[in-house]
Amino acid sequence: VQLVESGGGLVQPGGSLRLSCSASGFTFSSYPMTWYRQAPGKERELVAGITSADGRANYADSVKGRFTISRDNAKNTVYLQMNNLKLEDTAVYYCKTGWGRNSGYWGQGTQVTVSS
């Protein structure tokens, strides 16, 4: 199993980024996929998740209305569109298979820094 995130970077407050996570080594379409993030000194937290079958999405309250998770099963890729970024969105963002923090496979992470 391999998960490779990309799309992170430095952005000003109010800006946008689109993260991608390319998956291989498993039947991507059969798995729910999630994005987590971890800021310095804080626990890793669930940001958004999307089901496998019908593509239903769930979001942390802190990102609702600003972030959108989506998936393209033909490309084995899950995305996280992040709009109206805030300073507190600064973190390393990880994609993973499944919902729970203690199971599934993790990517290596991509840094998102929101700074003026």
DOKOL-755269 format. One record per residue (C-alpha): residue in one letter; x, y, z. Coordinates in Angstrom, 1 decimal, padded with zeros to 4 digits, m for minus. Layout:
REM DOKOL-755269
REC:A:X:Y:Z
...
REM end
This chain:
REM DOKOL-755269
REC:V:000.0:000.0:000.0
REC:Q:001.3:003.4:m000.9
REC:L:m000.3:006.8:m000.3
REC:V:001.5:009.9:m001.7
REC:E:000.2:013.4:m000.8
REC:S:001.0:016.5:m002.8
REC:G:m000.1:020.0:m003.2
REC:G:001.0:021.5:000.1
REC:G:002.8:024.8:000.4
REC:L:002.8:028.3:001.7
REC:V:m000.3:030.4:001.2
REC:Q:m001.6:033.7:002.6
REC:P:m004.7:033.8:004.8
REC:G:m007.8:033.7:002.7
REC:G:m006.0:031.7:000.0
REC:S:m006.6:028.3:m001.4
REC:L:m004.8:025.0:m001.9
REC:R:m005.8:021.7:m003.3
REC:L:m004.2:018.6:m001.8
REC:S:m004.0:015.3:m003.7
REC:C:m003.4:011.8:m002.4
REC:S:m002.5:009.2:m005.0
REC:A:m003.1:005.6:m003.8
REC:S:m001.8:002.3:m005.0
REC:G:m001.5:m001.3:m003.8
REC:F:m005.1:m001.8:m002.8
REC:T:m008.6:m001.6:m004.2
REC:F:m009.0:002.1:m003.7
REC:S:m012.7:002.2:m004.6
REC:S:m013.5:m000.2:m001.7
REC:Y:m012.1:002.0:001.0
REC:P:m013.4:005.2:002.7
REC:M:m010.6:007.7:002.7
REC:T:m009.8:010.5:005.2
REC:W:m007.6:013.5:005.6
REC:Y:m006.0:014.2:009.0
REC:R:m003.8:017.0:010.1
REC:Q:m001.3:017.6:012.8
REC:A:m000.1:021.0:014.0
REC:P:003.0:021.5:016.1
REC:G:002.3:020.5:019.7
REC:K:m001.1:019.2:018.9
REC:E:m002.7:015.8:018.4
REC:R:m003.5:014.5:014.9
REC:E:m007.1:015.4:014.1
REC:L:m009.6:014.2:011.5
REC:V:m010.3:016.9:009.0
REC:A:m012.6:015.2:006.5
REC:G:m013.6:011.8:005.2
REC:I:m015.4:010.4:002.3
REC:T:m017.2:007.0:002.0
REC:S:m016.3:004.4:m000.6
REC:A:m019.6:003.6:m002.1
REC:D:m021.6:006.8:m002.4
REC:G:m019.0:009.4:m001.8
REC:R:m020.7:011.0:001.2
REC:A:m018.4:013.4:003.0
REC:N:m018.0:014.4:006.6
REC:Y:m016.0:017.3:008.0
REC:A:m014.6:018.6:011.2
REC:D:m016.6:021.6:012.4
REC:S:m013.5:023.8:012.1
REC:V:m013.4:023.3:008.3
REC:K:m017.0:023.0:007.3
REC:G:m017.9:025.4:004.5
REC:R:m014.3:025.9:003.6
REC:F:m012.9:022.5:002.8
REC:T:m014.2:020.0:000.3
REC:I:m013.1:016.3:000.1
REC:S:m013.6:014.4:m003.2
REC:R:m012.4:011.3:m004.8
REC:D:m011.8:010.0:m008.3
REC:N:m011.9:006.2:m008.2
REC:A:m010.7:005.9:m011.8
REC:K:m007.5:007.8:m010.8
REC:N:m007.2:006.2:m007.4
REC:T:m006.9:009.7:m005.9
REC:V:m008.6:011.6:m003.1
REC:Y:m008.5:015.4:m003.0
REC:L:m008.9:018.1:m000.4
REC:Q:m009.8:021.5:m001.7
REC:M:m009.1:024.1:001.0
REC:N:m010.5:027.6:000.6
REC:N:m010.4:030.6:002.8
REC:L:m007.4:029.3:004.7
REC:K:m006.7:030.5:008.1
REC:L:m003.6:030.7:010.2
REC:E:m004.9:027.8:012.4
REC:D:m005.0:025.6:009.3
REC:T:m001.2:025.4:009.4
REC:A:m000.3:021.7:009.8
REC:V:001.0:018.6:008.2
REC:Y:m001.8:017.0:006.3
REC:Y:m002.0:013.3:005.9
REC:C:m004.3:011.0:003.9
REC:K:m005.2:007.6:005.1
REC:T:m007.4:004.7:004.4
REC:G:m010.5:004.3:006.6
REC:W:m011.8:006.4:009.5
REC:G:m010.0:005.4:012.7
REC:R:m006.7:006.9:013.7
REC:N:m005.4:003.6:015.0
REC:S:m006.0:001.5:011.8
REC:G:m005.4:001.7:008.1
REC:Y:m002.5:003.1:006.1
REC:W:m001.0:006.6:006.2
REC:G:000.7:008.8:003.7
REC:Q:003.9:010.6:004.5
REC:G:002.2:014.0:004.9
REC:T:002.4:017.3:003.1
REC:Q:003.1:020.6:004.9
REC:V:000.5:023.4:004.6
REC:T:001.6:026.8:006.0
REC:V:m000.8:029.7:006.2
REC:S:001.1:032.9:006.8
REC:S:001.1:036.5:005.9
REM end
